[in-house]
């Protein structure tokens, strides 16, 4: 765990042996065994559980030099070690692992087959899709899916069923329609099973040829299969499905399904549904989440005939509705938008002012610039950051000067937004100011501004920024080192990068009580998130993500989450909270490393939100429904064991009153 957290395979300076009893003339010294200092050595340990955990750690470290030892571990005598080695190869993502993983698809170990398919999906070579599809087809033809209910979320299921599941998810990652169709569609083009992963895989590829099968799956009883079928019809641009989708809105059988249908109609640009979504929006008794989704659809489908309705909605009681109405009105009728805006007082809700700024930034011929210049002085820093983005979108003369002045703002998000805006404007004259901002940001406790400025400099002055990128590989924050490495890779610089950026900053001493508690946790902790709508109880995954769990528990016990809102809600996908700023940019002032694991994203899974890899902190999310595209990408550190009905009722800006930790040892 210590080496994994430092993102190294071996300790560069192993500790000296500890002498327990000094040597005497007749008796040699007794020396304590040294702590583990090489993960590759541990991969050959006598204990299978150590080998398995070493394989996972090696995958999380992510260095290609570990591919060969992991390939050897694919032949380990213990099944658990073999399958974890395959998962680790997927995390590393090296093409060198493809041949042995392809070979594993045809072996006798079904669990290894499934993890090999998953790994190949993560590596991402589309030429591997036929072999994965053949593996899935063999299990389907052998009856693996017989008797599996459509909405079954059990995990894990029997090995052949898991092989189908992970194989389909891998094919979805590779956007490979033909192998999916060959494996799960019959000669008549209809699905051989109504299990939700089939609908999921078909919807992810976005292929129009999947439309007939998805239309058939639309009538599946339950929630998940039908929901993924709706999404797939939208992704495939299956306009022939519009009537069926409208029926799901007019005669809803499930709130989540209704939301997906509204979303799909908007994605299809179905003008015939405009009056339908208008009725939903106009009914203030409608469930707020459904009404907001309908408003989003109305904003997308609106035309000039809808302008009067939008004018009425800019004074709606719901801030999100007001914001969407302003954006839509600006797109449809500039004169009506500006006239309406001139008759409005400053909106008391900052999110509406953000929407207003965004709308102003879209006006032609820089018409929104005068108002944006005034809004740049807004008292809410979150609005100012949005104004800077809108100024860049407006491309107005004078915008760059207004933005450049914010590079010295005390707020790290405003500096970050200014850097991004200057890069968007291709303001090469701002390079000296950006360099100064980068150096000043060294005093920040967070990587956010430094990273944004570094990205802007790499875009505006690639050659001149190379020394800064090299220096950033030794930044105090591992997250910035990761970003710098990615930027260097974009410049085709890879030699020596992995070595130069390591090790990550070490945590506490390995013999500290905190580390011992994570290595061998004495309890299975639960978190109780208290909201005005009820309590959400989460069982924390202390074995699969010990550092993430410890971080969450520590923040909770400090009261960090008290009175912090759920700032991001995507119905039938996630609720997200843990940001004290409320704009998606806040955190605890530090970052933690990912602990990617084999837990799948199902309904009620709790994950760590990221900017990019290894940027976790305090923001977390809870899934409404399965989200396999997140598997192996975001750390799973818990799952809801009670209170999912509360999660379903959470709306934007509902507040976490407090988070209690129940571990059976310490007081709550």
Residue pairs with C-beta under 8 A, 6 or more apart in sequence:
1 57
1 515
1 518
1 519
1 546
1 547
2 506
2 507
2 510
2 515
3 9
3 10
3 11
3 36
3 37
3 39
3 57
3 61
4 39
4 56
4 57
4 60
4 61
4 593
5 504
5 506
5 507
5 547
5 593
6 502
6 503
6 504
6 505
6 506
7 60
7 61
7 62
7 478
7 502
7 503
7 504
7 593
8 61
8 502
8 503
8 504
9 38
9 39
9 40
9 58
9 61
9 63
9 65
9 66
10 37
10 38
10 39
10 40
10 41
11 37
11 38
12 503
14 34
14 37
15 34
15 35
15 37
17 31
17 32
17 34
18 31
18 32
18 34
19 29
19 30
19 31
19 32
20 29
20 30
20 31
20 32
21 27
21 29
21 30
22 29
23 29
35 510
36 42
39 54
39 57
39 58
39 61
39 66
40 54
40 58
40 66
40 69
42 50
42 51
42 53
42 54
43 51
43 54
43 55
43 58
43 69
43 70
43 72
43 73
44 51
45 51
45 54
48 76
48 77
48 78
48 80
48 81
49 80
51 73
51 76
51 78
51 81
52 78
52 80
52 81
52 84
55 70
55 73
55 81
55 84
55 85
55 87
55 88
56 84
56 87
56 88
56 597
58 66
58 69
58 70
58 88
58 92
59 66
59 70
59 84
59 87
59 88
59 89
59 90
59 91
59 92
59 596
60 88
60 91
60 593
60 594
60 595
60 596
62 91
62 92
62 93
63 92
63 498
64 92
64 94
64 96
66 88
66 92
67 89
67 92
67 94
67 96
67 97
70 85
70 88
70 89
70 92
70 97
71 85
71 89
71 97
71 100
73 81
73 82
73 85
74 82
74 85
74 86
74 100
74 101
74 104
74 112
75 82
76 82
76 85
79 109
79 111
79 112
82 109
82 111
82 112
83 109
83 111
83 112
83 114
83 115
84 115
84 598
86 101
86 104
86 112
86 115
86 116
86 118
86 119
87 115
87 118
87 119
87 598
87 632
89 97
89 101
89 119
89 123
90 97
90 115
90 118
90 119
90 120
90 121
90 122
90 123
90 632
91 122
91 596
91 632
93 122
93 123
93 124
94 123
95 123
95 125
97 119
97 123
98 120
98 123
98 125
98 128
101 116
101 119
101 120
101 123
102 116
102 120
102 128
102 131
104 112
104 113
104 116
105 113
105 116
105 117
105 120
105 131
105 132
105 134
105 135
106 113
106 135
107 113
110 139
110 159
110 160
110 162
110 163
111 159
111 162
111 163
113 135
113 163
113 167
114 159
114 162
114 163
114 165
114 166
114 167
115 166
117 132
117 135
117 136
117 163
117 166
117 167
117 170
118 166
118 169
118 170
118 631
118 632
120 128
120 131
120 132
120 170
121 132
121 166
121 169
121 170
121 171
121 172
121 173
121 174
122 170
122 173
122 632
124 173
124 174
125 174
126 174
126 175
126 176
128 174
129 171
129 174
129 176
129 178
129 179
130 176
130 178
130 179
132 167
132 170
132 171
132 174
132 176
132 179
133 167
133 171
133 176
133 178
133 179
133 180
133 182
133 183
134 179
134 183
135 163
135 167
136 163
136 164
136 167
136 168
136 171
136 179
136 180
136 183
136 184
137 182
137 183
139 160
139 161
139 163
139 164
139 167
140 164
140 183
140 184
140 192
140 193
142 160
144 158
144 160
144 161
144 163
144 164
145 161
145 164
145 192
145 193
145 195
148 157
148 161
148 193
148 195
149 195
149 222
150 194
150 195
150 196
150 220
150 221
150 222
150 224
150 225
151 196
151 222
151 223
151 224
151 225
152 195
152 196
153 224
153 602
153 603
153 626
155 600
155 602
156 162
157 165
164 183
164 197
165 197
167 183
168 180
168 183
168 184
168 197
168 198
168 200
168 201
169 197
169 200
169 201
169 628
169 631
171 179
171 180
171 183
171 201
171 205
172 180
172 200
172 201
172 204
172 205
172 628
172 629
173 204
173 629
175 204
175 205
175 206
176 205
177 202
177 205
177 207
177 209
177 210
180 201
180 202
180 205
181 189
181 209
181 210
181 213
184 191
184 192
184 193
184 198
184 201
185 191
185 192
185 213
186 192
189 212
189 213
190 212
190 213
190 216
191 198
191 199
191 202
191 213
191 216
191 217
194 217
194 220
194 225
195 225
196 224
196 225
196 228
196 626
197 628
198 217
198 225
199 214
199 217
199 220
199 224
199 225
199 226
199 227
199 228
199 229
199 232
200 228
200 626
200 628
202 210
202 213
202 214
202 217
202 228
202 229
202 232
203 210
203 214
203 228
203 229
203 231
203 232
203 233
203 235
203 236
204 232
204 235
204 629
205 235
206 232
206 235
206 236
207 236
208 236
208 237
208 238
209 236
210 232
210 236
211 232
211 233
211 236
211 238
211 240
211 241
214 229
214 232
214 233
214 236
214 238
214 241
215 229
215 233
215 238
215 240
215 241
215 244
217 225
217 226
217 228
217 229
218 226
218 229
218 230
218 233
218 241
218 244
218 248
219 226
220 226
220 229
223 254
223 256
223 257
223 625
224 625
224 626
226 254
226 257
227 254
227 256
227 257
227 260
227 572
227 625
230 245
230 248
230 257
230 260
230 261
230 263
230 264
231 260
231 263
231 264
233 241
233 245
233 264
233 268
234 263
234 264
234 267
234 268
235 267
237 268
238 268
239 268
239 270
241 264
241 268
242 265
242 268
242 270
242 272
242 273
245 261
245 264
245 265
245 268
245 270
245 273
246 261
246 265
246 270
246 272
246 273
246 276
248 257
248 258
248 261
249 258
249 261
249 262
249 265
249 273
249 276
249 277
249 280
250 276
252 258
255 287
255 289
255 290
256 571
256 572
256 624
256 625
258 290
259 289
259 290
259 293
259 571
259 572
260 572
262 277
262 280
262 290
262 293
262 294
262 296
262 297
263 293
263 296
263 297
265 273
265 276
265 277
265 297
265 301
266 277
266 296
266 297
266 300
266 301
269 300
269 301
270 301
271 301
271 303
273 297
273 301
274 298
274 301
274 302
274 303
274 306
277 294
277 295
277 297
277 298
277 301
278 298
278 306
278 309
280 286
280 290
280 291
280 294
281 291
281 294
281 295
281 298
281 313
281 321
283 291
284 291
284 317
286 294
288 318
288 651
289 569
289 571
289 651
290 571
291 318
291 321
292 318
292 320
292 321
292 571
293 571
295 313
295 320
295 321
295 324
295 325
296 324
298 306
298 309
298 324
298 328
299 310
299 324
299 325
299 327
299 328
300 328
302 309
302 310
302 328
302 331
302 332
303 332
304 332
304 333
306 328
306 332
307 329
307 332
307 333
307 336
310 325
310 328
310 329
310 332
311 325
311 329
311 336
311 340
313 321
313 322
313 324
313 325
314 322
314 325
314 326
314 329
314 340
314 344
315 322
315 344
316 322
316 325
319 347
319 349
319 351
319 352
320 351
320 652
322 347
322 349
322 352
322 355
323 351
323 352
323 354
323 355
323 356
324 355
326 337
326 341
326 352
326 355
326 356
326 359
327 355
327 358
327 359
327 362
329 336
329 337
329 340
329 359
330 337
330 359
330 360
330 362
330 363
331 359
331 362
334 363
334 364
334 367
337 359
337 363
338 363
338 367
341 356
341 371
346 353
347 353
347 356
350 380
350 382
350 383
353 375
353 378
353 380
353 383
353 386
354 382
354 383
354 386
356 375
357 372
357 375
357 383
357 386
357 387
357 389
357 390
358 386
358 389
358 390
358 393
359 368
360 368
360 371
360 372
360 375
360 390
360 394
361 368
361 372
361 389
361 390
361 391
361 392
361 393
361 394
362 368
362 393
362 394
363 394
366 394
366 395
366 396
366 397
366 399
368 390
368 394
368 396
369 391
369 394
369 396
369 398
369 399
372 387
372 390
372 391
372 394
372 396
373 398
373 402
375 383
375 384
375 387
376 384
376 387
376 388
376 391
376 402
376 406
377 384
378 384
378 387
381 411
381 413
381 414
382 413
382 581
382 582
382 583
384 406
384 409
384 411
384 414
384 417
385 411
385 413
385 414
385 416
385 417
385 583
385 585
386 417
388 403
388 406
388 414
388 417
388 418
388 420
388 421
389 417
389 420
389 421
391 399
391 402
391 403
391 421
392 399
392 403
392 420
392 421
392 422
392 424
392 425
393 424
395 425
399 421
399 425
400 422
400 425
400 427
400 429
400 430
403 418
403 421
403 422
403 425
403 427
404 418
404 422
404 427
404 430
404 433
406 414
406 415
406 417
406 418
407 415
407 418
407 419
407 422
407 430
407 433
407 434
407 436
407 437
407 453
408 415
408 437
408 440
409 415
409 418
412 441
412 444
412 446
412 448
412 449
413 448
413 449
413 581
413 583
413 585
415 437
415 441
415 449
415 452
415 453
416 448
416 449
416 451
416 452
416 453
416 585
417 452
418 437
419 434
419 437
419 449
419 452
419 453
419 455
419 456
420 452
420 455
420 456
422 430
422 434
422 456
422 460
423 455
423 456
423 459
423 460
426 460
427 460
428 460
428 461
430 460
431 457
431 460
431 461
431 464
434 453
434 456
434 457
434 460
435 457
435 468
437 449
437 453
438 450
438 453
438 454
438 457
438 468
441 449
441 450
441 453
442 450
444 450
445 589
445 590
446 477
446 587
446 589
446 590
446 591
447 475
447 477
447 479
447 480
447 483
447 591
447 615
448 585
448 611
450 472
450 475
450 477
450 480
451 479
451 480
451 483
451 611
454 465
454 468
454 469
454 472
454 480
454 483
454 484
454 487
455 483
455 487
457 464
457 465
457 468
458 465
458 469
458 487
458 490
458 491
462 491
466 491
466 493
469 484
469 487
469 488
469 491
470 488
470 500
472 480
472 481
472 483
472 484
473 481
473 484
473 485
473 488
473 497
473 500
473 501
474 481
474 500
474 501
475 481
475 484
476 505
477 590
477 591
478 504
478 505
478 591
478 593
478 614
479 591
479 611
479 612
479 614
479 615
481 501
481 504
482 501
482 612
482 613
482 614
482 615
483 612
484 501
485 497
485 498
485 501
486 612
488 494
488 497
489 497
504 593
507 515
507 547
508 514
508 515
509 515
514 550
517 550
518 542
518 546
518 547
518 550
519 546
521 542
521 543
521 546
522 665
523 542
523 663
523 664
523 665
524 539
524 540
524 542
524 663
525 540
525 542
525 549
525 553
525 661
525 662
525 663
526 537
526 538
526 539
526 540
526 641
526 661
526 662
526 663
527 537
527 538
527 540
527 552
527 553
527 556
527 638
527 659
527 660
527 661
527 662
528 535
528 536
528 537
528 538
528 659
528 660
528 661
528 662
528 668
529 535
529 536
529 537
529 538
529 561
529 643
529 656
529 659
530 656
530 657
530 658
530 659
530 660
531 646
531 650
531 654
531 655
531 656
531 657
532 654
532 655
532 657
533 646
533 649
533 650
533 654
534 643
534 645
534 646
534 649
535 642
535 643
535 646
536 622
536 640
536 642
536 643
536 644
536 646
536 647
537 640
537 641
537 642
537 643
538 606
538 638
538 639
538 640
538 641
539 638
539 639
539 641
540 549
540 552
540 553
540 637
540 638
541 549
541 597
541 599
541 636
541 637
541 638
541 639
542 549
544 595
544 597
544 598
544 599
544 636
544 637
545 595
545 597
545 608
545 635
545 636
545 637
546 595
547 592
547 593
547 595
548 592
548 595
548 608
548 616
548 635
548 637
549 637
549 638
551 592
551 616
551 617
552 620
552 637
552 638
553 661
553 663
555 561
555 588
555 618
556 659
556 660
556 661
557 661
559 658
560 580
560 588
560 618
561 577
561 578
561 618
561 656
561 658
561 659
562 656
562 657
562 658
562 659
563 655
563 656
563 657
564 577
564 578
564 579
564 580
564 582
564 655
564 656
565 577
565 582
565 652
565 653
565 654
565 655
565 656
566 575
566 576
566 577
566 650
566 651
566 652
566 653
566 654
566 655
566 656
567 576
567 577
567 579
567 582
567 583
567 584
567 652
567 653
568 574
568 575
568 576
568 577
568 584
568 621
568 652
569 575
569 576
569 650
569 651
569 652
571 624
572 624
572 625
573 623
573 624
573 625
573 627
574 621
574 622
574 623
574 624
574 627
575 621
575 622
575 624
575 647
575 650
576 609
576 619
576 620
576 621
576 622
577 619
577 620
577 621
577 656
578 587
578 609
578 617
578 618
578 619
578 620
579 585
579 586
579 587
579 618
579 619
580 586
580 618
582 653
584 619
586 618
586 619
587 617
587 618
587 619
588 617
588 618
589 617
590 617
591 614
591 615
591 616
591 617
592 608
592 614
592 616
592 617
593 614
593 616
594 608
594 610
594 613
594 614
594 616
594 634
594 635
595 635
595 637
596 632
596 633
596 634
596 635
597 635
597 636
599 605
599 636
599 639
600 626
600 628
600 631
600 636
601 607
601 623
601 626
601 627
601 628
601 630
601 631
601 634
601 636
602 623
602 626
602 639
603 623
603 624
603 625
603 626
603 644
604 622
604 623
604 639
604 640
604 641
604 644
604 647
605 622
605 623
605 627
605 636
605 638
605 639
605 640
606 620
606 621
606 622
606 636
606 637
606 638
606 639
606 640
607 620
607 621
607 622
607 623
607 630
607 634
607 635
607 636
607 637
608 616
608 619
608 620
608 634
608 635
608 637
609 616
609 619
609 620
609 621
609 634
610 616
610 634
616 635
620 637
622 640
622 647
623 630
624 647
624 648
640 647
660 668
661 668
662 668
